[in-house]
Amino acid sequence: MSDFYKKILENNKKWVNEKLQINPEYFNNLAEGQQPPLLWIGCSDSRVPANEIIGAEPGEVFVHRNIANMVVHSDMNMLSVLDYAVNALKVKHVIVCGHYGCGGVKAAMGNSSIGIIDNWVRHIKDVYRFHKEELNAITDESERFNKFVEINVKEQVFDLAKTSIVQSAWKNGQELSIHGWVYGLNSGYVTDLGVNFSCDKDLDNVYQLKF
């Protein structure tokens, strides 16, 4: 076995011992079930650990991650996580969190073929197409990249609000708010992008489903 593999096994043992020293019933309590108040839809990037960023303990955050924190309406994985979080766990908040320096967003700004991920990145390219005038007007590439990261998060929050899962919860009077954040890899801070919804009134009428 590699040294890294041995190390992570040892780290697990240390972590268990540390938790048990603080609370001997720690894992027994976790095993009883979960009632997280938050669903986190984030990027798969290894530098963006949901729990650590917000100082949350195990059991407090239900997590879905994919390349560039996308909310794709045909993605049954994402929809299944969302449905379980909203309808079974009754989360009160859903956060879509992107991050500056996102490789998926960067790939969508270029034309290089990476492989099968090209098909996923195309969804991000569509976001660029919708906002190309604003983005193309930014001459500095780094600034344009950062703005694209932010715009992509905002679009995913809107797509989240359009899902039948979220709209059904709102129609039933369920307490549910959705938010868009961006995380700074070089600072550790998150920024609320000001796209916060708790009902469908800010969506175009064509997206407001009747139940």
DOMARLO-472660 format. One record per residue: chain; x, y, z of N, C-alpha, C, CB in turn; residue in one letter. Coordinates in nm, 3 decimals, m for minus. Glycine has a CB too. Layout:
N
R   ch        nx        ny        nz       cax       cay       caz        cx        cy        cz       cbx       cby       cbz   aa
R    A         X         Y         Z         X         Y         Z         X         Y         Z         X         Y         Z    a
...
***
This chain:
211
R   ch        nx        ny        nz       cax       cay       caz        cx        cy        cz       cbx       cby       cbz   aa
R    A     0.084    m0.120     0.000     0.000     0.000     0.000     0.088     0.125     0.000    m0.095     0.001     0.123    m
R    A     0.041     0.230    m0.065     0.117     0.354    m0.070     0.114     0.423     0.066     0.061     0.448    m0.179    s
R    A     0.211     0.512     0.086     0.217     0.587     0.212     0.092     0.672     0.231     0.342     0.675     0.215    d
R    A     0.041     0.730     0.120    m0.078     0.813     0.131    m0.197     0.731     0.177    m0.109     0.880    m0.004    f
R    A    m0.212     0.611     0.121    m0.325     0.526     0.157    m0.318     0.487     0.305    m0.328     0.399     0.070    y
R    A    m0.198     0.452     0.351    m0.181     0.418     0.493    m0.213     0.538     0.581    m0.037     0.369     0.519    k
R    A    m0.171     0.655     0.535    m0.192     0.776     0.613    m0.340     0.805     0.635    m0.125     0.894     0.544    k
R    A    m0.421     0.790     0.529    m0.563     0.824     0.545    m0.635     0.724     0.635    m0.631     0.830     0.410    i
R    A    m0.590     0.598     0.635    m0.647     0.501     0.728    m0.612     0.538     0.873    m0.595     0.359     0.695    l
R    A    m0.489     0.580     0.893    m0.447     0.621     1.027    m0.519     0.749     1.070    m0.296     0.642     1.032    e
R    A    m0.539     0.840     0.975    m0.610     0.964     1.005    m0.753     0.936     1.051    m0.611     1.056     0.882    n
R    A    m0.815     0.834     0.991    m0.951     0.799     1.032    m0.953     0.753     1.178    m1.007     0.688     0.941    n
R    A    m0.857     0.672     1.215    m0.850     0.623     1.353    m0.830     0.739     1.451    m0.737     0.520     1.369    k
R    A    m0.743     0.833     1.414    m0.719     0.949     1.501    m0.845     1.033     1.515    m0.605     1.035     1.446    k
R    A    m0.914     1.050     1.403    m1.037     1.132     1.404    m1.143     1.069     1.494    m1.092     1.148     1.260    w
R    A    m1.160     0.936     1.484    m1.256     0.866     1.569    m1.221     0.883     1.715    m1.262     0.717     1.533    v
R    A    m1.095     0.864     1.747    m1.052     0.877     1.887    m1.075     1.018     1.941    m0.906     0.840     1.900    n
R    A    m1.047     1.119     1.858    m1.067     1.257     1.901    m1.214     1.285     1.930    m1.015     1.354     1.794    e
R    A    m1.303     1.236     1.843    m1.446     1.258     1.862    m1.497     1.186     1.987    m1.524     1.212     1.738    k
R    A    m1.448     1.064     2.009    m1.494     0.986     2.124    m1.445     1.044     2.256    m1.449     0.843     2.112    l
R    A    m1.329     1.108     2.254    m1.278     1.172     2.375    m1.365     1.289     2.416    m1.135     1.218     2.355    q
R    A    m1.419     1.360     2.315    m1.508     1.473     2.343    m1.646     1.425     2.385    m1.520     1.564     2.219    i
R    A    m1.697     1.324     2.313    m1.831     1.271     2.341    m1.834     1.122     2.309    m1.939     1.347     2.259    n
R    A    m1.836     1.036     2.412    m1.837     0.890     2.390    m1.956     0.842     2.307    m1.837     0.819     2.523    p
R    A    m2.065     0.920     2.302    m2.184     0.881     2.227    m2.191     0.947     2.089    m2.309     0.915     2.306    e
R    A    m2.083     1.009     2.045    m2.083     1.087     1.921    m2.135     1.007     1.802    m1.943     1.138     1.891    y
R    A    m2.078     0.890     1.780    m2.116     0.812     1.662    m2.248     0.740     1.681    m2.007     0.710     1.630    f
R    A    m2.280     0.703     1.803    m2.411     0.645     1.830    m2.522     0.745     1.800    m2.420     0.598     1.977    n
R    A    m2.498     0.871     1.835    m2.597     0.975     1.806    m2.612     0.997     1.655    m2.557     1.105     1.874    n
R    A    m2.499     0.997     1.582    m2.504     1.014     1.437    m2.580     0.900     1.371    m2.362     1.023     1.379    l
R    A    m2.564     0.780     1.425    m2.626     0.662     1.364    m2.778     0.661     1.378    m2.568     0.536     1.427    a
R    A    m2.830     0.745     1.465    m2.975     0.747     1.487    m3.051     0.812     1.372    m3.006     0.818     1.616    e
R    A    m2.984     0.891     1.290    m3.051     0.954     1.176    m2.995     1.092     1.150    m3.201     0.963     1.201    g
R    A    m3.049     1.156     1.045    m3.002     1.289     1.010    m3.119     1.383     0.988    m2.914     1.283     0.885    q
R    A    m3.101     1.507     1.029    m3.198     1.613     1.005    m3.123     1.741     0.968    m3.288     1.636     1.129    q
R    A    m3.049     1.738     0.858    m2.970     1.856     0.821    m3.060     1.971     0.777    m2.872     1.822     0.708    p
R    A    m3.028     2.094     0.816    m3.107     2.209     0.772    m3.069     2.259     0.634    m3.093     2.320     0.871    p
R    A    m2.962     2.204     0.577    m2.905     2.260     0.455    m2.870     2.154     0.351    m2.782     2.341     0.488    l
R    A    m2.906     2.182     0.226    m2.853     2.108     0.110    m2.753     2.197     0.041    m2.969     2.064     0.011    l
R    A    m2.634     2.144     0.017    m2.525     2.216    m0.049    m2.505     2.157    m0.188    m2.393     2.209     0.035    w
R    A    m2.521     2.238    m0.291    m2.491     2.196    m0.428    m2.364     2.270    m0.469    m2.612     2.228    m0.529    i
R    A    m2.255     2.196    m0.473    m2.125     2.259    m0.496    m2.045     2.191    m0.605    m2.046     2.259    m0.370    g
R    A    m1.926     2.243    m0.626    m1.836     2.189    m0.727    m1.759     2.070    m0.668    m1.737     2.298    m0.777    c
R    A    m1.720     1.978    m0.756    m1.644     1.861    m0.712    m1.499     1.893    m0.674    m1.645     1.756    m0.822    s
R    A    m1.457     2.015    m0.700    m1.319     2.056    m0.671    m1.280     2.020    m0.528    m1.302     2.208    m0.695    d
R    A    m1.166     1.956    m0.513    m1.122     1.906    m0.382    m1.086     2.017    m0.285    m1.003     1.815    m0.400    s
R    A    m1.074     2.140    m0.336    m1.036     2.253    m0.251    m1.157     2.324    m0.189    m0.955     2.353    m0.331    r
R    A    m1.278     2.269    m0.214    m1.399     2.335    m0.166    m1.481     2.238    m0.080    m1.484     2.387    m0.285    v
R    A    m1.435     2.208     0.041    m1.506     2.115     0.130    m1.623     2.183     0.200    m1.410     2.055     0.234    p
R    A    m1.744     2.141     0.170    m1.865     2.211     0.217    m1.867     2.229     0.368    m1.988     2.135     0.173    a
R    A    m1.852     2.121     0.443    m1.862     2.130     0.589    m1.759     2.224     0.650    m1.847     1.992     0.651    n
R    A    m1.635     2.211     0.604    m1.527     2.289     0.665    m1.544     2.438     0.639    m1.394     2.243     0.613    e
R    A    m1.589     2.474     0.519    m1.603     2.615     0.483    m1.696     2.688     0.578    m1.653     2.628     0.341    i
R    A    m1.803     2.622     0.618    m1.904     2.689     0.700    m1.900     2.641     0.846    m2.043     2.665     0.642    i
R    A    m1.799     2.563     0.881    m1.783     2.519     1.019    m1.893     2.427     1.066    m1.776     2.636     1.110    g
R    A    m1.945     2.343     0.975    m2.056     2.254     1.009    m2.005     2.116     1.052    m2.152     2.239     0.890    a
R    A    m2.080     2.053     1.139    m2.048     1.918     1.186    m2.113     1.814     1.096    m2.093     1.900     1.333    e
R    A    m2.066     1.688     1.100    m2.136     1.581     1.030    m2.283     1.576     1.073    m2.068     1.447     1.058    p
R    A    m2.372     1.561     0.977    m2.514     1.559     1.007    m2.584     1.691     0.984    m2.536     1.517     1.146    g
R    A    m2.507     1.797     0.955    m2.567     1.929     0.937    m2.579     1.972     0.792    m2.486     2.031     1.011    e
R    A    m2.509     1.904     0.700    m2.512     1.945     0.560    m2.531     1.822     0.471    m2.383     2.020     0.522    v
R    A    m2.637     1.823     0.391    m2.659     1.722     0.288    m2.593     1.776     0.162    m2.813     1.691     0.266    f
R    A    m2.513     1.696     0.092    m2.425     1.749    m0.011    m2.444     1.679    m0.145    m2.281     1.737     0.033    v
R    A    m2.451     1.762    m0.250    m2.441     1.713    m0.388    m2.333     1.794    m0.457    m2.579     1.725    m0.465    h
R    A    m2.242     1.724    m0.525    m2.133     1.794    m0.594    m2.119     1.742    m0.736    m2.001     1.778    m0.517    r
R    A    m2.089     1.833    m0.826    m2.058     1.796    m0.965    m1.966     1.902    m1.024    m2.188     1.782    m1.050    n
R    A    m1.921     1.880    m1.146    m1.833     1.976    m1.210    m1.906     2.109    m1.229    m1.782     1.922    m1.345    i
R    A    m1.853     2.214    m1.168    m1.902     2.352    m1.182    m2.040     2.374    m1.120    m1.907     2.389    m1.328    a
R    A    m2.075     2.293    m1.018    m2.198     2.315    m0.938    m2.321     2.344    m1.024    m2.177     2.430    m0.842    n
R    A    m2.348     2.252    m1.118    m2.456     2.273    m1.214    m2.588     2.214    m1.165    m2.418     2.211    m1.348    m
R    A    m2.697     2.282    m1.199    m2.833     2.233    m1.176    m2.893     2.206    m1.314    m2.921     2.336    m1.093    v
R    A    m2.882     2.082    m1.359    m2.926     2.043    m1.493    m3.056     1.965    m1.480    m2.818     1.958    m1.566    v
R    A    m3.159     2.009    m1.548    m3.293     1.953    m1.527    m3.308     1.807    m1.568    m3.392     2.035    m1.601    h
R    A    m3.215     1.757    m1.647    m3.221     1.617    m1.687    m3.126     1.530    m1.605    m3.189     1.603    m1.835    s
R    A    m3.061     1.588    m1.506    m2.964     1.516    m1.423    m3.040     1.446    m1.310    m2.854     1.612    m1.366    d
R    A    m3.065     1.316    m1.326    m3.142     1.241    m1.227    m3.069     1.227    m1.094    m3.176     1.104    m1.281    m
R    A    m2.937     1.232    m1.097    m2.860     1.228    m0.973    m2.892     1.352    m0.889    m2.708     1.219    m1.002    n
R    A    m2.876     1.469    m0.950    m2.904     1.594    m0.880    m3.050     1.600    m0.835    m2.872     1.713    m0.968    m
R    A    m3.143     1.563    m0.925    m3.285     1.570    m0.892    m3.321     1.475    m0.778    m3.368     1.537    m1.015    l
R    A    m3.259     1.359    m0.774    m3.286     1.263    m0.667    m3.238     1.316    m0.533    m3.219     1.128    m0.697    s
R    A    m3.119     1.377    m0.533    m3.066     1.437    m0.410    m3.157     1.551    m0.365    m2.921     1.488    m0.432    v
R    A    m3.196     1.635    m0.460    m3.282     1.749    m0.428    m3.417     1.703    m0.373    m3.303     1.836    m0.551    l
R    A    m3.476     1.604    m0.437    m3.606     1.554    m0.394    m3.598     1.496    m0.253    m3.658     1.447    m0.492    d
R    A    m3.495     1.419    m0.226    m3.481     1.360    m0.093    m3.457     1.468     0.012    m3.366     1.258    m0.091    y
R    A    m3.372     1.565    m0.022    m3.341     1.671     0.073    m3.464     1.754     0.106    m3.232     1.761     0.017    a
R    A    m3.543     1.789     0.003    m3.659     1.877     0.023    m3.777     1.801     0.082    m3.699     1.942    m0.109    v
R    A    m3.808     1.684     0.027    m3.932     1.615     0.064    m3.918     1.515     0.178    m3.986     1.545    m0.054    n
R    A    m3.799     1.460     0.197    m3.780     1.364     0.305    m3.710     1.429     0.426    m3.698     1.243     0.256    a
R    A    m3.600     1.499     0.400    m3.525     1.560     0.508    m3.580     1.695     0.550    m3.381     1.575     0.468    l
R    A    m3.661     1.757     0.462    m3.722     1.887     0.491    m3.617     1.994     0.521    m3.817     1.874     0.609    k
R    A    m3.512     2.000     0.438    m3.413     2.106     0.457    m3.480     2.242     0.441    m3.296     2.090     0.356    v
R    A    m3.426     2.340     0.507    m3.482     2.475     0.501    m3.404     2.567     0.408    m3.488     2.534     0.639    k
R    A    m3.283     2.525     0.372    m3.199     2.607     0.284    m3.131     2.518     0.180    m3.094     2.686     0.366    h
R    A    m3.118     2.571     0.059    m3.036     2.508    m0.045    m2.939     2.614    m0.094    m3.124     2.449    m0.164    v
R    A    m2.812     2.584    m0.088    m2.709     2.678    m0.134    m2.640     2.620    m0.256    m2.606     2.708    m0.022    i
R    A    m2.638     2.697    m0.366    m2.553     2.664    m0.480    m2.425     2.744    m0.461    m2.624     2.697    m0.620    v
R    A    m2.314     2.675    m0.445    m2.187     2.743    m0.417    m2.085     2.714    m0.527    m2.131     2.699    m0.281    c
R    A    m2.050     2.817    m0.602    m1.941     2.808    m0.698    m1.813     2.858    m0.635    m1.974     2.887    m0.826    g
R    A    m1.707     2.861    m0.714    m1.580     2.913    m0.660    m1.498     2.974    m0.772    m1.500     2.802    m0.590    h
R    A    m1.427     3.079    m0.737    m1.336     3.141    m0.833    m1.226     3.041    m0.868    m1.275     3.273    m0.775    y
R    A    m1.183     3.048    m0.992    m1.081     2.954    m1.038    m1.136     2.819    m1.077    m0.978     2.937    m0.933    g
R    A    m1.267     2.810    m1.100    m1.331     2.681    m1.132    m1.286     2.630    m1.270    m1.485     2.696    m1.130    c
R    A    m1.233     2.508    m1.273    m1.183     2.450    m1.396    m1.291     2.425    m1.499    m1.112     2.322    m1.367    g
R    A    m1.411     2.387    m1.454    m1.520     2.363    m1.546    m1.564     2.489    m1.616    m1.637     2.301    m1.474    g
R    A    m1.574     2.598    m1.540    m1.610     2.727    m1.598    m1.501     2.775    m1.693    m1.634     2.832    m1.487    v
R    A    m1.375     2.756    m1.655    m1.263     2.794    m1.741    m1.267     2.718    m1.872    m1.129     2.769    m1.669    k
R    A    m1.297     2.588    m1.864    m1.304     2.506    m1.986    m1.414     2.555    m2.079    m1.327     2.359    m1.949    a
R    A    m1.522     2.604    m2.022    m1.635     2.652    m2.102    m1.602     2.781    m2.175    m1.756     2.674    m2.015    a
R    A    m1.495     2.848    m2.134    m1.454     2.972    m2.201    m1.365     2.945    m2.321    m1.382     3.062    m2.103    m
R    A    m1.322     2.820    m2.338    m1.232     2.786    m2.448    m1.292     2.683    m2.542    m1.101     2.734    m2.395    g
R    A    m1.209     2.629    m2.630    m1.255     2.534    m2.731    m1.182     2.401    m2.728    m1.241     2.595    m2.867    n
R    A    m1.098     2.382    m2.629    m1.021     2.257    m2.622    m1.111     2.141    m2.581    m0.903     2.271    m2.523    s
R    A    m1.094     2.027    m2.648    m1.167     1.907    m2.612    m1.094     1.836    m2.499    m1.185     1.813    m2.734    s
R    A    m1.169     1.803    m2.393    m1.109     1.737    m2.277    m1.144     1.589    m2.274    m1.153     1.804    m2.148    i
R    A    m1.257     1.554    m2.333    m1.306     1.417    m2.330    m1.456     1.417    m2.309    m1.236     1.336    m2.219    g
R    A    m1.505     1.315    m2.239    m1.649     1.304    m2.219    m1.707     1.423    m2.145    m1.681     1.176    m2.144    i
R    A    m1.622     1.489    m2.066    m1.669     1.606    m1.991    m1.712     1.720    m2.085    m1.560     1.656    m1.897    i
R    A    m1.670     1.717    m2.211    m1.713     1.819    m2.307    m1.865     1.831    m2.310    m1.661     1.786    m2.447    d
R    A    m1.934     1.718    m2.294    m2.080     1.717    m2.299    m2.141     1.787    m2.178    m2.132     1.574    m2.308    n
R    A    m2.073     1.778    m2.065    m2.119     1.846    m1.944    m2.088     1.996    m1.952    m2.053     1.784    m1.819    w
R    A    m1.968     2.026    m2.001    m1.926     2.166    m2.012    m2.016     2.244    m2.107    m1.780     2.173    m2.060    v
R    A    m2.079     2.174    m2.199    m2.167     2.243    m2.293    m2.280     2.317    m2.221    m2.225     2.145    m2.392    r
R    A    m2.327     2.263    m2.110    m2.429     2.332    m2.031    m2.376     2.466    m1.980    m2.475     2.244    m1.913    h
R    A    m2.249     2.469    m1.944    m2.188     2.592    m1.895    m2.168     2.689    m2.011    m2.052     2.562    m1.825    i
R    A    m2.133     2.637    m2.129    m2.121     2.721    m2.248    m2.253     2.789    m2.281    m2.072     2.637    m2.368    k
R    A    m2.364     2.720    m2.258    m2.494     2.781    m2.282    m2.513     2.904    m2.194    m2.607     2.680    m2.256    d
R    A    m2.465     2.896    m2.069    m2.474     3.011    m1.979    m2.395     3.128    m2.037    m2.422     2.974    m1.837    v
R    A    m2.277     3.100    m2.092    m2.195     3.205    m2.154    m2.271     3.268    m2.271    m2.059     3.148    m2.202    y
R    A    m2.334     3.184    m2.351    m2.408     3.235    m2.468    m2.519     3.330    m2.426    m2.466     3.118    m2.549    r
R    A    m2.588     3.298    m2.316    m2.697     3.383    m2.268    m2.646     3.520    m2.222    m2.770     3.314    m2.153    f
R    A    m2.520     3.526    m2.179    m2.465     3.649    m2.121    m2.342     3.698    m2.197    m2.430     3.626    m1.973    h
R    A    m2.331     3.661    m2.325    m2.207     3.688    m2.399    m2.179     3.837    m2.415    m2.214     3.623    m2.535    k
R    A    m2.282     3.920    m2.428    m2.258     4.063    m2.445    m2.192     4.122    m2.321    m2.389     4.136    m2.476    e
R    A    m2.245     4.088    m2.205    m2.187     4.137    m2.080    m2.046     4.084    m2.060    m2.275     4.099    m1.961    e
R    A    m2.027     3.954    m2.086    m1.897     3.892    m2.063    m1.793     3.938    m2.165    m1.909     3.741    m2.067    l
R    A    m1.831     3.945    m2.291    m1.736     3.987    m2.395    m1.694     4.132    m2.381    m1.795     3.965    m2.531    n
R    A    m1.773     4.210    m2.309    m1.740     4.351    m2.287    m1.628     4.368    m2.184    m1.864     4.429    m2.243    a
R    A    m1.598     4.261    m2.110    m1.491     4.266    m2.010    m1.361     4.226    m2.077    m1.522     4.172    m1.888    i
R    A    m1.269     4.320    m2.090    m1.145     4.295    m2.165    m1.043     4.215    m2.086    m1.084     4.425    m2.209    t
R    A    m1.039     4.235    m1.954    m0.944     4.162    m1.871    m0.993     4.019    m1.854    m0.924     4.231    m1.733    d
R    A    m0.911     3.923    m1.894    m0.953     3.783    m1.893    m0.983     3.732    m1.753    m0.847     3.696    m1.957    e
R    A    m0.903     3.771    m1.654    m0.926     3.726    m1.517    m1.058     3.780    m1.463    m0.809     3.769    m1.425    s
R    A    m1.085     3.906    m1.492    m1.211     3.966    m1.448    m1.329     3.898    m1.516    m1.212     4.117    m1.476    e
R    A    m1.314     3.868    m1.646    m1.421     3.801    m1.719    m1.445     3.661    m1.664    m1.388     3.794    m1.870    r
R    A    m1.339     3.591    m1.631    m1.346     3.458    m1.571    m1.423     3.464    m1.438    m1.204     3.400    m1.548    f
R    A    m1.387     3.558    m1.352    m1.455     3.571    m1.223    m1.603     3.605    m1.240    m1.386     3.678    m1.139    n
R    A    m1.631     3.695    m1.333    m1.770     3.732    m1.358    m1.850     3.614    m1.410    m1.778     3.849    m1.456    k
R    A    m1.789     3.533    m1.494    m1.856     3.414    m1.548    m1.887     3.315    m1.437    m1.769     3.347    m1.656    f
R    A    m1.794     3.298    m1.343    m1.819     3.211    m1.228    m1.944     3.259    m1.153    m1.696     3.209    m1.134    v
R    A    m1.952     3.388    m1.129    m2.066     3.444    m1.055    m2.196     3.429    m1.134    m2.040     3.593    m1.024    e
R    A    m2.192     3.459    m1.262    m2.312     3.447    m1.346    m2.360     3.303    m1.351    m2.284     3.498    m1.488    i
R    A    m2.265     3.209    m1.360    m2.303     3.068    m1.365    m2.376     3.026    m1.238    m2.180     2.980    m1.385    n
R    A    m2.328     3.071    m1.122    m2.396     3.039    m0.996    m2.538     3.095    m0.998    m2.317     3.096    m0.875    v
R    A    m2.552     3.220    m1.038    m2.684     3.283    m1.041    m2.781     3.206    m1.131    m2.673     3.428    m1.088    k
R    A    m2.734     3.163    m1.247    m2.820     3.088    m1.339    m2.861     2.954    m1.280    m2.748     3.065    m1.472    e
R    A    m2.770     2.891    m1.205    m2.804     2.762    m1.144    m2.908     2.780    m1.033    m2.678     2.695    m1.087    q
R    A    m2.904     2.892    m0.962    m3.005     2.920    m0.860    m3.141     2.939    m0.926    m2.967     3.044    m0.777    v
R    A    m3.143     3.013    m1.038    m3.269     3.029    m1.111    m3.320     2.894    m1.160    m3.249     3.125    m1.230    f
R    A    m3.230     2.809    m1.211    m3.272     2.676    m1.257    m3.323     2.592    m1.142    m3.156     2.605    m1.328    d
R    A    m3.265     2.608    m1.025    m3.311     2.538    m0.906    m3.452     2.581    m0.870    m3.215     2.564    m0.787    l
R    A    m3.478     2.712    m0.878    m3.611     2.764    m0.847    m3.716     2.716    m0.946    m3.607     2.916    m0.845    a
R    A    m3.674     2.683    m1.067    m3.767     2.639    m1.171    m3.806     2.492    m1.157    m3.706     2.662    m1.307    k
R    A    m3.736     2.416    m1.076    m3.766     2.273    m1.066    m3.902     2.250    m1.002    m3.657     2.200    m0.985    t
R    A    m3.969     2.145    m1.045    m4.100     2.111    m0.987    m4.087     2.076    m0.839    m4.164     1.995    m1.063    s
R    A    m3.971     2.025    m0.799    m3.949     1.987    m0.659    m3.954     2.109    m0.569    m3.813     1.915    m0.643    i
R    A    m3.881     2.213    m0.605    m3.877     2.334    m0.524    m4.012     2.407    m0.530    m3.764     2.428    m0.571    v
R    A    m4.069     2.417    m0.649    m4.196     2.491    m0.661    m4.310     2.420    m0.589    m4.231     2.509    m0.808    q
R    A    m4.309     2.289    m0.591    m4.412     2.214    m0.518    m4.401     2.239    m0.368    m4.401     2.063    m0.548    s
R    A    m4.277     2.243    m0.318    m4.256     2.271    m0.175    m4.310     2.409    m0.140    m4.106     2.262    m0.139    a
R    A    m4.283     2.507    m0.224    m4.334     2.642    m0.199    m4.486     2.646    m0.203    m4.276     2.740    m0.301    w
R    A    m4.546     2.579    m0.300    m4.692     2.579    m0.312    m4.757     2.515    m0.190    m4.735     2.505    m0.440    k
R    A    m4.685     2.419    m0.129    m4.738     2.351    m0.010    m4.708     2.427     0.119    m4.679     2.211     0.000    n
R    A    m4.650     2.545     0.106    m4.621     2.625     0.223    m4.498     2.584     0.301    m4.737     2.623     0.313    g
R    A    m4.413     2.501     0.240    m4.293     2.454     0.310    m4.190     2.567     0.320    m4.232     2.333     0.237    q
R    A    m4.126     2.576     0.435    m4.020     2.677     0.454    m3.895     2.632     0.379    m3.990     2.698     0.605    e
R    A    m3.864     2.702     0.272    m3.749     2.664     0.189    m3.693     2.788     0.120    m3.789     2.556     0.085    l
R    A    m3.566     2.815     0.144    m3.499     2.928     0.080    m3.379     2.876     0.001    m3.454     3.034     0.185    s
R    A    m3.355     2.937    m0.115    m3.241     2.897    m0.197    m3.151     3.018    m0.218    m3.289     2.838    m0.335    i
R    A    m3.020     2.990    m0.225    m2.921     3.098    m0.224    m2.808     3.066    m0.322    m2.866     3.118    m0.082    h
R    A    m2.738     3.171    m0.365    m2.621     3.156    m0.450    m2.498     3.218    m0.385    m2.645     3.219    m0.586    g
R    A    m2.394     3.138    m0.370    m2.269     3.183    m0.310    m2.153     3.160    m0.406    m2.244     3.110    m0.176    w
R    A    m2.046     3.234    m0.384    m1.919     3.204    m0.452    m1.810     3.205    m0.345    m1.888     3.309    m0.567    v
R    A    m1.718     3.110    m0.357    m1.612     3.089    m0.259    m1.478     3.132    m0.317    m1.606     2.941    m0.214    y
R    A    m1.401     3.203    m0.237    m1.268     3.246    m0.281    m1.161     3.149    m0.235    m1.238     3.386    m0.229    g
R    A    m1.099     3.081    m0.327    m0.993     2.986    m0.291    m0.876     3.055    m0.222    m0.944     2.912    m0.415    l
R    A    m0.849     3.179    m0.262    m0.732     3.248    m0.208    m0.762     3.328    m0.081    m0.675     3.341    m0.312    n
R    A    m0.889     3.325    m0.038    m0.925     3.399     0.084    m0.995     3.313     0.187    m1.012     3.516     0.048    s
R    A    m1.069     3.212     0.140    m1.147     3.128     0.231    m1.286     3.182     0.258    m1.075     3.114     0.360    g
R    A    m1.315     3.302     0.212    m1.445     3.363     0.238    m1.546     3.329     0.130    m1.430     3.513     0.250    y
R    A    m1.674     3.321     0.172    m1.783     3.308     0.076    m1.850     3.443     0.060    m1.885     3.199     0.120    v
R    A    m1.907     3.465    m0.058    m1.982     3.587    m0.087    m2.123     3.549    m0.129    m1.912     3.671    m0.196    t
R    A    m2.222     3.607    m0.064    m2.361     3.590    m0.103    m2.384     3.678    m0.226    m2.461     3.628     0.014    d
R    A    m2.425     3.618    m0.337    m2.438     3.690    m0.463    m2.572     3.761    m0.478    m2.420     3.595    m0.577    l
R    A    m2.654     3.755    m0.375    m2.779     3.830    m0.378    m2.890     3.765    m0.458    m2.754     3.964    m0.432    g
R    A    m2.878     3.635    m0.486    m2.988     3.562    m0.551    m3.047     3.469    m0.446    m2.938     3.482    m0.678    v
R    A    m3.144     3.519    m0.375    m3.206     3.447    m0.265    m3.357     3.441    m0.290    m3.174     3.514    m0.128    n
R    A    m3.412     3.320    m0.294    m3.554     3.301    m0.322    m3.620     3.220    m0.211    m3.574     3.233    m0.459    f
R    A    m3.743     3.256    m0.180    m3.824     3.174    m0.090    m3.963     3.151    m0.147    m3.833     3.239     0.049    s
R    A    m3.983     3.195    m0.272    m4.108     3.172    m0.346    m4.080     3.193    m0.495    m4.224     3.267    m0.296    c
R    A    m4.180     3.168    m0.579    m4.157     3.174    m0.723    m4.197     3.307    m0.786    m4.232     3.064    m0.791    d
R    A    m4.228     3.409    m0.706    m4.282     3.533    m0.760    m4.183     3.608    m0.848    m4.326     3.622    m0.649    k
R    A    m4.052     3.584    m0.829    m3.951     3.653    m0.909    m3.916     3.578    m1.037    m3.827     3.674    m0.828    d
R    A    m3.981     3.465    m1.062    m3.959     3.391    m1.186    m4.055     3.440    m1.293    m3.976     3.239    m1.162    l
R    A    m4.013     3.429    m1.419    m4.105     3.459    m1.528    m4.228     3.370    m1.518    m4.036     3.441    m1.666    d
R    A    m4.340     3.422    m1.558    m4.467     3.350    m1.544    m4.464     3.212    m1.608    m4.578     3.431    m1.604    n
R    A    m4.392     3.199    m1.719    m4.388     3.072    m1.791    m4.327     2.960    m1.706    m4.310     3.088    m1.921    v
R    A    m4.245     2.998    m1.607    m4.181     2.897    m1.521    m4.260     2.866    m1.394    m4.042     2.944    m1.483    y
R    A    m4.365     2.944    m1.366    m4.442     2.924    m1.244    m4.546     2.814    m1.265    m4.511     3.056    m1.201    q
R    A    m4.514     2.699    m1.206    m4.597     2.581    m1.227    m4.725     2.587    m1.145    m4.520     2.455    m1.192    l
R    A    m4.834     2.535    m1.201    m4.962     2.527    m1.132    m4.984     2.383    m1.085    m5.080     2.575    m1.224    k
R    A    m5.010     2.366    m0.958    m5.029     2.233    m0.901    m5.174     2.211    m0.861    m4.937     2.211    m0.781    f
***
